[in-house]
């Protein structure tokens, strides 16, 4: 299974964030990860510097082998909460 993290210009991506995102999502999907060829996580700060209670959007796309991709989106106050909610 391939894991890919994408962020917008407002969210700084580094190795720590990539590892935390992968651990959160893979842990939540549990035994289903063996059936997935790819997981893509997209993080975006929809309000930029303005802030707000639900301004971080996490979109997770899971690609099961031989099936159409499945997508879920969750918005929350910070990156960690958005990742947990999406997962």
DSSP file (Angstrom, degrees, kcal/mol; ACC not computed):
  #  RESIDUE AA STRUCTURE BP1 BP2  ACC     N-H-->O    O-->H-N    N-H-->O    O-->H-N    TCO  KAPPA ALPHA  PHI   PSI    X-CA   Y-CA   Z-CA
    1    1 A X              0   0    0      0, 0.0     2,-0.4     0, 0.0    37,-0.2   0.000 360.0 360.0 360.0 134.9    0.0    0.0    0.0
    2    2 A X  E     -a   38   0A   0     35,-1.9    37,-2.6     2,-0.0     2,-0.4  -0.851 360.0-159.4-101.2 134.8    1.3    3.4   -0.9
    3    3 A X  E     -a   39   0A   0     -2,-0.4     2,-0.4    35,-0.2    37,-0.2  -0.952  10.0-177.3-115.4 132.5    0.6    6.4    1.4
    4    4 A X  E     -a   40   0A   0     35,-2.5    37,-2.8    -2,-0.4     2,-0.5  -0.995  10.3-160.6-133.4 132.0    0.7   10.0    0.1
    5    5 A X  E     -a   41   0A   0     -2,-0.4     2,-0.4    35,-0.2    37,-0.2  -0.939   9.8-175.7-111.1 129.4    0.2   13.2    2.0
    6    6 A X  E     -a   42   0A   0     35,-3.3    37,-2.8    -2,-0.5     2,-0.3  -0.980   2.7-177.3-123.2 136.9   -0.6   16.5    0.2
    7    7 A X  E     -a   43   0A   0     -2,-0.4    37,-0.2    35,-0.2     6,-0.1  -0.925  22.5-121.4-129.3 156.8   -0.9   19.9    1.9
    8    8 A X    >   -     0   0    0     35,-1.5     3,-1.1    -2,-0.3     5,-0.1  -0.238  44.7 -87.9 -84.6-176.5   -1.8   23.3    0.7
    9    9 A X  T 3  S+     0   0    0      1,-0.2    -1,-0.1     3,-0.1    35,-0.1   0.665 124.3  57.9 -68.5 -15.8    0.5   26.4    0.9
   10   10 A X  T 3  S+     0   0    0      1,-0.1     2,-0.6    35,-0.1    -1,-0.2   0.595  96.7  66.5 -91.2 -11.9   -0.9   27.2    4.4
   11   11 A X  S <  S-     0   0    0     -3,-1.1     2,-0.5    32,-0.2    -1,-0.1  -0.947  79.6-137.1-115.5 118.0    0.1   23.9    6.1
   12   12 A X        -     0   0    0     -2,-0.6     2,-0.5    -5,-0.0     5,-0.1  -0.594  18.8-153.5 -75.6 121.3    3.8   23.1    6.4
   13   13 A X        +     0   0    0     -2,-0.5     2,-0.3    -5,-0.1    -6,-0.0  -0.828  25.8 153.3 -98.6 132.1    4.4   19.5    5.5
   14   14 A X     >  -     0   0    0     -2,-0.5     4,-2.3     1,-0.0     5,-0.2  -0.840  59.0 -86.9-142.3-178.2    7.4   17.7    7.1
   15   15 A X  H  > S+     0   0    0     -2,-0.3     4,-2.5     1,-0.2     5,-0.2   0.862 124.0  54.6 -63.4 -36.3    8.4   14.1    8.0
   16   16 A X  H  > S+     0   0    0      2,-0.2     4,-2.6     1,-0.2    -1,-0.2   0.926 110.4  45.4 -64.2 -44.8    6.8   14.3   11.4
   17   17 A X  H  > S+     0   0    0      2,-0.2     4,-2.8     1,-0.2     5,-0.2   0.917 113.1  50.4 -65.1 -43.1    3.4   15.4    9.9
   18   18 A X  H  X S+     0   0    0     -4,-2.3     4,-2.3     2,-0.2    -2,-0.2   0.912 113.2  45.8 -61.3 -43.1    3.6   12.7    7.2
   19   19 A X  H  X S+     0   0    0     -4,-2.5     4,-2.6     2,-0.2    -2,-0.2   0.915 113.8  48.2 -67.2 -42.9    4.4   10.0    9.8
   20   20 A X  H  X S+     0   0    0     -4,-2.6     4,-2.4     2,-0.2    -2,-0.2   0.907 112.6  49.0 -63.6 -41.9    1.6   11.2   12.1
   21   21 A X  H  X S+     0   0    0     -4,-2.8     4,-2.4     2,-0.2     5,-0.3   0.931 112.8  47.1 -63.9 -45.5   -0.9   11.3    9.3
   22   22 A X  H  X S+     0   0    0     -4,-2.3     4,-2.7    -5,-0.2     5,-0.3   0.925 113.1  48.6 -63.2 -44.7    0.0    7.8    8.1
   23   23 A X  H  X S+     0   0    0     -4,-2.6     4,-2.1     1,-0.2     5,-0.2   0.916 113.1  47.7 -61.7 -43.8   -0.1    6.3   11.6
   24   24 A X  H  X S+     0   0    0     -4,-2.4     4,-1.8    -5,-0.2    -2,-0.2   0.936 117.7  39.9 -63.5 -48.0   -3.5    7.9   12.3
   25   25 A X  H  X S+     0   0    0     -4,-2.4     4,-2.1     2,-0.2     5,-0.2   0.933 116.9  47.2 -71.3 -46.7   -5.1    6.8    9.1
   26   26 A X  H  X S+     0   0    0     -4,-2.7     4,-1.4    -5,-0.3     7,-0.2   0.898 112.4  51.3 -63.5 -40.1   -3.6    3.3    8.9
   27   27 A X  H  < S+     0   0    0     -4,-2.1    -1,-0.2    -5,-0.3    -2,-0.2   0.910 110.9  48.2 -62.3 -42.2   -4.5    2.7   12.5
   28   28 A X  H  < S+     0   0    0     -4,-1.8    -2,-0.2     1,-0.2    -1,-0.2   0.853 111.9  49.0 -67.8 -34.6   -8.1    3.7   11.9
   29   29 A X  H >< S+     0   0    0     -4,-2.1     3,-2.1     1,-0.2    -1,-0.2   0.715  85.2 169.0 -80.6 -19.8   -8.5    1.6    8.8
   30   30 A X  G ><  +     0   0    0     -4,-1.4     3,-1.6     1,-0.3     4,-0.2  -0.154  65.0   7.1  52.9-126.3   -7.0   -1.5   10.6
   31   31 A X  G >  S+     0   0    0      1,-0.3     3,-0.9     2,-0.1    -1,-0.3   0.632 118.6  74.2 -67.5 -14.3   -7.4   -4.7    8.7
   32   32 A X  G X  S+     0   0    0     -3,-2.1     3,-2.0     1,-0.2     4,-0.3   0.716  75.0  80.0 -71.7 -19.7   -8.7   -3.0    5.6
   33   33 A X  G X  S+     0   0    0     -3,-1.6     3,-1.2     1,-0.3    -1,-0.2   0.787  81.5  65.5 -61.4 -26.5   -5.3   -1.6    4.7
   34   34 A X  G <  S+     0   0    0     -3,-0.9    -1,-0.3     1,-0.2    -2,-0.1   0.702 102.1  49.3 -66.7 -18.6   -4.3   -5.0    3.2
   35   35 A X  G <  S+     0   0    0     -3,-2.0    30,-2.5    -4,-0.2     2,-0.4   0.416  95.6  91.4 -98.0  -0.9   -7.0   -4.5    0.6
   36   36 A X  E <   - B   0  64A   0     -3,-1.2    28,-0.2    -4,-0.3     3,-0.1  -0.786  49.5-170.9-102.5 138.0   -5.9   -1.0   -0.4
   37   37 A X  E    S+     0   0A   0     26,-2.9   -35,-1.9    -2,-0.4     2,-0.3   0.719  76.7   5.8 -90.9 -24.9   -3.4   -0.1   -3.1
   38   38 A X  E     -aB   2  63A   0     25,-0.9    25,-2.8   -37,-0.2     2,-0.4  -0.990  51.7-162.8-159.2 145.5   -3.2    3.6   -2.1
   39   39 A X  E     -aB   3  62A   0    -37,-2.6   -35,-2.5    -2,-0.3     2,-0.5  -0.994  13.3-169.3-129.5 126.8   -4.3    6.1    0.5
   40   40 A X  E     -aB   4  61A   0     21,-2.7    21,-3.0    -2,-0.4     2,-0.5  -0.967   1.9-165.6-116.1 131.5   -4.0    9.9   -0.3
   41   41 A X  E     -aB   5  60A   0    -37,-2.8   -35,-3.3    -2,-0.5     2,-0.5  -0.969   1.8-167.4-116.4 128.7   -4.5   12.5    2.4
   42   42 A X  E     -aB   6  59A   0     17,-2.9    17,-2.7    -2,-0.5     2,-0.4  -0.972   2.8-169.8-117.5 122.4   -5.1   16.1    1.5
   43   43 A X  E     +aB   7  58A   0    -37,-2.8   -35,-1.5    -2,-0.5     2,-0.4  -0.943  10.3 173.0-113.3 132.5   -4.9   18.8    4.2
   44   44 A X  E     - B   0  57A   0     13,-2.3    13,-3.3    -2,-0.4     2,-0.9  -0.999  32.3-141.9-140.7 140.6   -6.0   22.3    3.5
   45   45 A X  E >   - B   0  56A   0     -2,-0.4     3,-0.9    11,-0.2    11,-0.2  -0.869  21.6-170.0 -97.5 100.2   -6.4   25.5    5.6
   46   46 A X  T 3  S+     0   0    0      9,-2.5    -1,-0.1    -2,-0.9    10,-0.1   0.715  81.4  39.3 -71.5 -21.8   -9.6   26.9    4.0
   47   47 A X  T >  S-     0   0    0      8,-0.5     3,-1.8     1,-0.3    -1,-0.2   0.398  90.3-156.3-106.6   1.2   -9.5   30.2    5.8
   48   48 A X  G X  S-     0   0    0     -3,-0.9     3,-0.7     1,-0.3    -1,-0.3  -0.378  71.9  -7.8  60.0-130.7   -5.7   30.8    5.6
   49   49 A X  G 3  S+     0   0    0      1,-0.2    -1,-0.3    -2,-0.1    -2,-0.0   0.581 120.9  80.8 -76.0 -10.7   -4.5   33.2    8.3
   50   50 A X  G <  S-     0   0    0     -3,-1.8    -1,-0.2     1,-0.1    -2,-0.2   0.843  79.7-162.1 -66.4 -34.0   -8.1   34.1    9.4
   51   51 A X    <   +     0   0    0     -3,-0.7     2,-0.2     4,-0.1    -1,-0.1  -0.199  15.7 171.7  76.6-175.0   -8.5   31.0   11.6
   52   52 A X    >   -     0   0    0     25,-0.2     3,-0.9     1,-0.1     4,-0.1  -0.739  48.2 -81.5 146.5 165.8  -11.8   29.6   12.7
   53   53 A X  T 3  S+     0   0    0      1,-0.2     3,-0.1    -2,-0.2    -1,-0.1   0.792 124.3  22.1 -69.7 -28.9  -13.4   26.5   14.4
   54   54 A X  T 3  S+     0   0    0     23,-0.1    -1,-0.2     1,-0.1    23,-0.2  -0.250  83.0 121.6-130.9  46.4  -13.5   24.3   11.3
   55   55 A X    <   +     0   0    0     -3,-0.9    -9,-2.5    20,-0.1     2,-0.6   0.549  53.3  80.5 -94.6  -4.6  -10.9   25.8    9.0
   56   56 A X  E     -BC  45  76A   0     20,-2.4    20,-2.4   -11,-0.2     2,-0.5  -0.899  64.6-163.5-101.4 119.8   -8.7   22.7    8.5
   57   57 A X  E     -BC  44  75A   0    -13,-3.3   -13,-2.3    -2,-0.6     2,-0.5  -0.888   5.3-167.4-107.1 130.0  -10.1   20.3    5.9
   58   58 A X  E     -BC  43  74A   0     16,-3.0    16,-2.4    -2,-0.5     2,-0.5  -0.969   3.7-174.5-116.0 119.5   -8.9   16.7    5.7
   59   59 A X  E     -BC  42  73A   0    -17,-2.7   -17,-2.9    -2,-0.5     2,-0.5  -0.968   4.5-167.7-114.4 126.2   -9.9   14.7    2.7
   60   60 A X  E     -BC  41  72A   0     12,-2.8    12,-2.1    -2,-0.5     2,-0.5  -0.958   3.5-168.5-117.1 127.0   -8.9   11.0    2.6
   61   61 A X  E     -BC  40  71A   0    -21,-3.0   -21,-2.7    -2,-0.5     2,-0.4  -0.963   4.2-168.5-116.0 118.7   -9.1    9.0   -0.5
   62   62 A X  E     -BC  39  70A   0      8,-2.9     8,-2.9    -2,-0.5     2,-0.7  -0.895   7.8-154.8-106.4 134.7   -8.7    5.2   -0.2
   63   63 A X  E     -B   38   0A   0    -25,-2.8   -26,-2.9    -2,-0.4   -25,-0.9  -0.837   7.8-159.5-114.0  94.9   -8.2    3.1   -3.3
   64   64 A X  E >   -B   36   0A   0     -2,-0.7     3,-1.9     4,-0.4   -28,-0.2  -0.473  35.9 -96.6 -69.6 142.6   -9.4   -0.5   -2.8
   65   65 A X  T 3  S+     0   0    0    -30,-2.5    -1,-0.1     1,-0.3     3,-0.1  -0.405 106.5   4.5 -62.3 128.0   -7.9   -2.9   -5.3
   66   66 A X  T 3  S+     0   0    0      1,-0.2     2,-0.3    -2,-0.1    -1,-0.3   0.550 117.8  88.4  76.8   8.8  -10.3   -3.5   -8.2
   67   67 A X  S <  S-     0   0    0     -3,-1.9    -1,-0.2     3,-0.0     2,-0.1  -0.827  84.9 -85.8-131.7 169.8  -12.9   -1.0   -6.9
   68   68 A X        -     0   0    0     -2,-0.3    -4,-0.4     1,-0.1    -6,-0.1  -0.463  56.3 -94.5 -71.8 147.7  -13.6    2.7   -7.2
   69   69 A X        -     0   0    0     -6,-0.2     2,-0.4    -2,-0.1    -6,-0.2  -0.298  34.8-142.3 -61.4 147.7  -11.9    5.1   -4.8
   70   70 A X  E     -C   62   0A   0     -8,-2.9    -8,-2.9    -3,-0.1     2,-0.4  -0.946  17.8-165.0-114.1 134.4  -13.7    6.0   -1.6
   71   71 A X  E     -C   61   0A   0     -2,-0.4     2,-0.3   -10,-0.2   -10,-0.2  -0.942  11.7-179.5-126.8 142.2  -13.4    9.5   -0.2
   72   72 A X  E     -C   60   0A   0    -12,-2.1   -12,-2.8    -2,-0.4     2,-0.4  -0.991   8.6-161.2-135.7 144.7  -14.3   11.1    3.1
   73   73 A X  E     +C   59   0A   0     -2,-0.3     2,-0.4   -14,-0.2   -14,-0.2  -0.986  10.0 175.9-128.6 138.1  -13.9   14.8    4.2
   74   74 A X  E     -C   58   0A   0    -16,-2.4   -16,-3.0    -2,-0.4     2,-0.4  -0.997  12.3-157.5-141.0 135.9  -13.8   16.2    7.7
   75   75 A X  E     +C   57   0A   0     -2,-0.4     2,-0.3   -18,-0.2   -18,-0.2  -0.912  24.2 152.5-113.2 141.8  -13.2   19.8    8.9
   76   76 A X  E     -C   56   0A   0    -20,-2.4   -20,-2.4    -2,-0.4     6,-0.1  -0.888  54.8 -88.4-154.8-177.3  -11.9   20.7   12.3
   77   77 A X  S    S+     0   0    0     -2,-0.3     2,-0.3   -23,-0.2   -25,-0.2   0.755 102.0  14.0 -76.2 -27.4  -10.0   23.3   14.3
   78   78 A X  S  > S-     0   0    0    -22,-0.1     4,-2.4   -25,-0.1     5,-0.2  -0.915  81.1-100.1-144.8 171.6   -6.5   21.8   13.8
   79   79 A X  H  > S+     0   0    0     -2,-0.3     4,-2.6     1,-0.2     5,-0.2   0.916 117.7  49.5 -61.2 -47.5   -4.6   19.3   11.7
   80   80 A X  H  > S+     0   0    0      1,-0.2     4,-2.4     2,-0.2    -1,-0.2   0.917 113.5  45.9 -60.5 -44.4   -4.6   16.5   14.3
   81   81 A X  H  > S+     0   0    0      1,-0.2     4,-2.5     2,-0.2    -1,-0.2   0.889 112.3  51.1 -66.9 -38.7   -8.3   16.8   15.0
   82   82 A X  H  X S+     0   0    0     -4,-2.4     4,-2.3     2,-0.2    -2,-0.2   0.901 111.0  48.7 -65.0 -40.8   -9.1   16.9   11.2
   83   83 A X  H  X S+     0   0    0     -4,-2.6     4,-2.5     2,-0.2    -2,-0.2   0.934 112.8  47.0 -63.6 -46.6   -6.9   13.8   10.6
   84   84 A X  H  < S+     0   0    0     -4,-2.4    -2,-0.2     1,-0.2    -1,-0.2   0.921 113.7  48.5 -62.1 -43.6   -8.6   11.9   13.5
   85   85 A X  H  < S+     0   0    0     -4,-2.5    -1,-0.2     1,-0.2    -2,-0.2   0.897 113.7  45.9 -65.1 -40.9  -12.1   12.9   12.3
   86   86 A X  H  <        0   0    0     -4,-2.3    -1,-0.2     1,-0.3    -2,-0.2   0.892 360.0 360.0 -67.8 -39.3  -11.4   12.0    8.7
   87   87 A X     <        0   0    0     -4,-2.5    -1,-0.3    -5,-0.2    -2,-0.2   0.499 360.0 360.0 -68.1 360.0   -9.8    8.6    9.7
